[in-house]
Amino acid sequence: MAAREAEYGGTRPPFPARCFPRLREGTRRDRRWPMADGDATADGGLVAAAVALTVATGAMDAISFLALGGVFTSVMTANLSLLGISAGAQDPDRARDAAVAVAGFVAGALLSARIVRGERPVRRTRWALGVEVLALGGLWAVWTSAGGDPGGGVRLGLLAVGALAHGWSERSGARRRAARDVHHLPHRTLTGLLVDVARDGRVRWVSLALLASLVVGAALGGLLVTYAAPAAPALPAGLVALVLLVSFIPQGRAVWRRLSG
């Protein structure tokens, strides 16, 4: 322990180590401590990536809820509840939409797991995130061709593609490393935040930032659907594409290695 503290002049770990405890990487033995100065930058990059992907998730959920059948593309627990409610209320349309979303999500998760697994994790994670960008970009193109108000079979198809893209991202290394389960089960972060308050009397601002990002993303998605419907899917597609593009610039490679590890 003394040797580790000596790395920081006998003081407690610096700012990134205190503020990013869940996003820090290292060996099991040294998990309480940051790695090197370069990793402080990577920690900040992880937070930025997590925020961008969380905003994208919130926006896509808003789009799907408001315009694709009143279900979600990422929150499968809610969709399963909606499926049961629809069965009890004898609402076959809502039950069908919830089932399509769940099926698309499961298919995306299973397919992505096969791509990400194996050697060269950085390249495989790029492929996985690239496929998600293509899926969301295709969704945006079809959505725009329908004037931002798809109906019938087109609406169901877009719902399936959106859910597949989020199921895909559930298993891609980037989202899994960026914020673990935050994007798809945000209540876990809320529960963890409340546990921290009750146990330690403090709040981790990173958890607050991610929860706020989800709300902001949903609000932006709702505004776009209401006032600029044809452009609505551009927000989630653009944010995921931005995270992918960062992997090709020198400043982003350290972050990307962490996302793919």
C-alpha positions as CSV (number, residue, x, y, z in Angstrom):
1,M,0.0,0.0,0.0
2,A,2.8,2.4,0.9
3,A,4.5,1.7,-2.5
4,R,1.3,2.6,-4.3
5,E,0.8,5.8,-2.3
6,A,4.4,6.7,-3.1
7,E,3.4,7.0,-6.7
8,Y,1.3,10.0,-5.7
9,G,3.7,11.6,-3.2
10,G,2.1,9.9,-0.2
11,T,-1.2,11.5,-0.8
12,R,-4.6,10.1,-1.8
13,P,-5.1,9.3,-5.5
14,P,-5.6,12.3,-7.8
15,F,-8.9,13.7,-9.1
16,P,-9.7,11.1,-11.9
17,A,-9.2,8.2,-9.5
18,R,-11.7,9.6,-7.0
19,C,-14.3,10.6,-9.5
20,F,-14.3,7.7,-11.9
21,P,-14.2,4.6,-9.7
22,R,-16.5,2.5,-11.9
23,L,-14.8,3.5,-15.1
24,R,-11.3,2.9,-14.0
25,E,-9.5,-0.2,-15.3
26,G,-6.5,-2.1,-14.0
27,T,-5.6,-5.5,-12.5
28,R,-7.9,-7.0,-9.9
29,R,-5.2,-6.4,-7.3
30,D,-4.8,-2.7,-8.2
31,R,-8.4,-1.9,-9.1
32,R,-8.6,0.8,-6.4
33,W,-5.8,2.8,-8.0
34,P,-5.5,4.6,-11.4
35,M,-2.9,3.3,-13.8
36,A,-0.9,6.2,-15.3
37,D,-1.3,9.8,-16.4
38,G,-2.4,8.7,-19.8
39,D,-5.2,6.7,-18.3
40,A,-6.6,9.8,-16.6
41,T,-7.2,11.1,-20.1
42,A,-8.7,7.8,-21.0
43,D,-11.0,8.0,-18.0
44,G,-12.3,11.3,-19.2
45,G,-12.7,9.9,-22.7
46,L,-14.7,7.0,-21.2
47,V,-17.1,9.4,-19.5
48,A,-17.5,11.4,-22.8
49,A,-18.2,8.2,-24.7
50,A,-20.6,7.0,-22.0
51,V,-22.5,10.3,-22.1
52,A,-22.7,10.3,-25.9
53,L,-24.0,6.7,-26.1
54,T,-26.5,7.4,-23.3
55,V,-27.9,10.4,-25.0
56,A,-28.2,8.3,-28.1
57,T,-30.1,5.6,-26.2
58,G,-32.5,8.1,-24.6
59,A,-33.2,9.8,-28.0
60,M,-33.9,6.5,-29.7
61,D,-36.2,5.3,-26.9
62,A,-38.1,8.6,-27.2
63,I,-38.4,8.2,-31.0
64,S,-39.6,4.6,-30.7
65,F,-42.1,5.4,-27.9
66,L,-43.6,8.4,-29.6
67,A,-43.6,7.2,-33.2
68,L,-43.0,3.5,-33.4
69,G,-45.7,1.9,-31.4
70,G,-45.4,3.1,-27.8
71,V,-42.6,0.7,-26.9
72,F,-38.8,1.0,-26.3
73,T,-35.9,-0.1,-28.4
74,S,-33.5,-0.6,-25.4
75,V,-35.5,-1.1,-22.2
76,M,-36.5,-4.7,-22.5
77,T,-37.8,-5.0,-19.0
78,A,-40.4,-2.3,-19.8
79,N,-41.2,-4.0,-23.1
80,L,-41.8,-7.4,-21.3
81,S,-44.1,-5.6,-18.8
82,L,-45.9,-3.9,-21.8
83,L,-46.3,-7.4,-23.4
84,G,-48.0,-8.7,-20.2
85,I,-50.1,-5.6,-19.8
86,S,-51.2,-5.8,-23.4
87,A,-52.2,-9.5,-23.0
88,G,-54.2,-8.7,-19.9
89,A,-55.9,-5.6,-21.5
90,Q,-56.5,-7.5,-24.8
91,D,-54.5,-5.0,-26.9
92,P,-53.0,-7.1,-29.7
93,D,-51.4,-4.2,-31.5
94,R,-49.3,-3.1,-28.4
95,A,-48.5,-6.8,-27.7
96,R,-47.3,-7.2,-31.3
97,D,-45.1,-4.1,-31.1
98,A,-43.6,-5.2,-27.8
99,A,-42.9,-8.6,-29.1
100,V,-41.2,-7.2,-32.2
101,A,-38.9,-5.0,-30.1
102,V,-37.9,-7.8,-27.8
103,A,-37.2,-10.2,-30.8
104,G,-35.1,-7.5,-32.5
105,F,-33.1,-6.8,-29.4
106,V,-32.4,-10.5,-28.7
107,A,-31.4,-11.1,-32.3
108,G,-29.0,-8.1,-32.3
109,A,-27.4,-9.2,-29.0
110,L,-26.9,-12.8,-30.2
111,L,-25.4,-11.7,-33.5
112,S,-23.1,-9.1,-31.9
113,A,-21.8,-11.6,-29.4
114,R,-20.4,-13.7,-32.2
115,I,-18.6,-10.7,-33.8
116,V,-17.0,-9.1,-30.7
117,R,-15.8,-12.4,-29.3
118,G,-12.3,-13.6,-30.3
119,E,-8.9,-12.0,-31.2
120,R,-8.3,-8.4,-32.2
121,P,-10.9,-6.9,-29.9
122,V,-10.3,-3.4,-31.1
123,R,-11.1,-4.3,-34.7
124,R,-14.0,-6.4,-33.8
125,T,-15.5,-3.7,-31.6
126,R,-15.2,-1.3,-34.5
127,W,-17.0,-3.7,-36.7
128,A,-19.8,-4.1,-34.2
129,L,-20.2,-0.4,-33.6
130,G,-19.9,0.2,-37.4
131,V,-22.8,-2.2,-38.0
132,E,-24.8,-0.3,-35.4
133,V,-24.1,3.0,-37.2
134,L,-25.2,1.4,-40.5
135,A,-28.4,0.1,-38.9
136,L,-29.3,3.5,-37.4
137,G,-28.3,5.2,-40.6
138,G,-30.6,2.9,-42.7
139,L,-33.4,3.5,-40.2
140,W,-32.9,7.3,-40.6
141,A,-33.0,7.0,-44.4
142,V,-36.2,5.0,-44.5
143,W,-37.7,7.2,-41.7
144,T,-37.0,10.3,-43.8
145,S,-38.4,8.8,-47.0
146,A,-41.7,8.2,-45.0
147,G,-41.7,11.9,-44.0
148,G,-41.0,11.2,-40.4
149,D,-44.3,9.4,-39.9
150,P,-43.9,5.7,-40.9
151,G,-46.9,3.5,-40.7
152,G,-47.9,-0.2,-41.2
153,G,-45.2,-2.6,-42.1
154,V,-42.6,0.1,-42.4
155,R,-43.1,1.2,-38.8
156,L,-42.8,-2.4,-37.6
157,G,-39.6,-2.8,-39.7
158,L,-38.0,0.3,-38.3
159,L,-38.9,-0.7,-34.7
160,A,-37.2,-4.1,-35.3
161,V,-34.1,-2.4,-36.7
162,G,-33.9,0.1,-33.8
163,A,-34.2,-2.7,-31.3
164,L,-31.7,-4.8,-33.2
165,A,-29.2,-1.9,-33.1
166,H,-29.6,-1.5,-29.4
167,G,-29.4,-5.3,-28.8
168,W,-26.2,-5.2,-31.0
169,S,-24.8,-2.4,-28.8
170,E,-25.6,-4.3,-25.6
171,R,-23.0,-6.9,-26.6
172,S,-20.5,-4.6,-28.3
173,G,-17.4,-3.9,-26.3
174,A,-17.8,-0.1,-26.6
175,R,-21.0,0.2,-24.7
176,R,-20.3,-2.6,-22.3
177,R,-17.0,-0.9,-21.2
178,A,-18.2,2.7,-21.4
179,A,-21.0,2.4,-18.8
180,R,-21.7,-1.3,-18.2
181,D,-25.5,-1.6,-17.8
182,V,-26.3,2.1,-17.7
183,H,-27.7,2.4,-21.2
184,H,-30.1,-0.5,-21.1
185,L,-31.0,-0.8,-17.4
186,P,-30.7,2.8,-16.0
187,H,-32.5,1.9,-12.8
188,R,-29.4,0.0,-11.8
189,T,-27.4,3.2,-11.8
190,L,-30.1,5.0,-9.9
191,T,-30.2,2.2,-7.3
192,G,-26.4,2.3,-7.0
193,L,-26.5,6.1,-6.6
194,L,-29.0,5.7,-3.7
195,V,-27.0,3.0,-2.1
196,D,-23.9,5.2,-2.2
197,V,-25.9,8.0,-0.6
198,A,-27.2,5.7,2.2
199,R,-23.9,3.9,2.8
200,D,-21.3,6.6,2.2
201,G,-23.2,9.8,2.4
202,R,-21.9,11.0,-1.0
203,V,-23.0,11.0,-4.6
204,R,-20.9,10.0,-7.6
205,W,-21.3,12.8,-10.1
206,V,-20.5,10.4,-13.0
207,S,-23.7,8.4,-12.1
208,L,-25.7,11.6,-12.0
209,A,-24.2,12.7,-15.3
210,L,-25.2,9.5,-17.0
211,L,-28.7,9.6,-15.6
212,A,-29.1,13.2,-16.7
213,S,-27.7,12.2,-20.2
214,L,-30.5,9.7,-20.5
215,V,-33.1,12.3,-19.7
216,V,-31.5,14.9,-22.0
217,G,-31.4,12.4,-24.8
218,A,-35.1,11.5,-24.4
219,A,-36.0,15.1,-24.2
220,L,-34.1,15.9,-27.4
221,G,-35.6,12.9,-29.2
222,G,-39.1,14.0,-28.2
223,L,-38.4,17.6,-29.4
224,L,-37.1,16.3,-32.7
225,V,-40.1,14.0,-33.2
226,T,-42.5,16.9,-32.4
227,Y,-40.8,19.7,-34.3
228,A,-38.4,18.2,-36.9
229,A,-39.6,14.6,-37.3
230,P,-37.7,13.7,-40.5
231,A,-34.4,14.5,-38.8
232,A,-35.1,12.8,-35.5
233,P,-33.0,9.6,-36.0
234,A,-30.0,11.7,-37.1
235,L,-29.3,12.4,-33.4
236,P,-28.7,8.8,-32.2
237,A,-27.1,7.8,-35.5
238,G,-24.7,10.8,-35.4
239,L,-23.6,10.2,-31.8
240,V,-22.8,6.6,-32.3
241,A,-20.9,7.5,-35.5
242,L,-19.0,10.1,-33.6
243,V,-17.8,7.5,-31.0
244,L,-16.7,5.2,-33.8
245,L,-14.8,8.0,-35.6
246,V,-12.9,8.9,-32.4
247,S,-11.2,5.5,-32.7
248,F,-9.4,6.6,-35.8
249,I,-7.7,9.6,-34.4
250,P,-4.5,9.4,-32.3
251,Q,-6.1,11.2,-29.3
252,G,-8.9,8.6,-29.2
253,R,-6.9,5.4,-29.4
254,A,-6.2,5.1,-25.7
255,V,-9.9,5.5,-25.0
256,W,-10.8,3.0,-27.7
257,R,-8.4,0.4,-26.3
258,R,-10.2,0.8,-23.0
259,L,-13.6,0.5,-24.6
260,S,-12.5,-2.7,-26.4
261,G,-10.7,-4.3,-23.5
